[in-house]
Amino acid sequence: LRHNFLELLPHQKTMKLAITALLAGSAAAFVPSVQKSSSFSLRMSFQNEVGAQAPLGFFDPLGLLKDADQTRFDRLRFVEIKHGRVAQLAFLGQIVTRNGIHLSGPIDYAGHSFDSYPNGFAAIYGPDAIPASGLLQIVLFIGFLETFVMKNIEGTGNEFIGDFRNGALDFGWDTFDEATKTKKRAVELNNGRAAMMGILGLMMHEQIGGSFPIIGQM
């Protein structure tokens, strides 16, 4: 019996090791991954950001925020706000100029008036476009704004991504309470999103042609 018992000892040890390994693997399956939990928490926090509102709520059909960190979100929000602001100006410019409202006086030393050039894309490309030197001035001015003005300067009291006051401009922003500030930021985001779709639609229809209310002949 003693001999048989000694023979069984190695087998018992092997079984114990196998059972221990199985239990450890099973337990690991129920332990949440720290990385997945962190990613899920960040995604849930993005759902509470300004702009995630009715009727779409948190809308990310392309999965740009999948496994994204706060830095990635801030970068995308920065780009969204800036593009939205540019699109709002572009859409407003289309409405104004196509209704016959132009700056007075000459646009160049040759005496050409502002309304002597076509509206929309034809103003910068085509036989009746503004001179190349004029287009270059526009590009350089945009570059100047992008480099020195439309940016967030650390330590100047800016409150959120896209806040370009930089301690110089205010227009009464500091007089609003937090609820009003949040509402105004959401309004700007939604208007920017609508303007991006709007100016893209106008650019497409300008190539197609036709007439539209308020905008007029394309």
Order of alpha helices (4+ residues) and beta strands (2+ residues): alpha-alpha-alpha-alpha-alpha-beta-beta
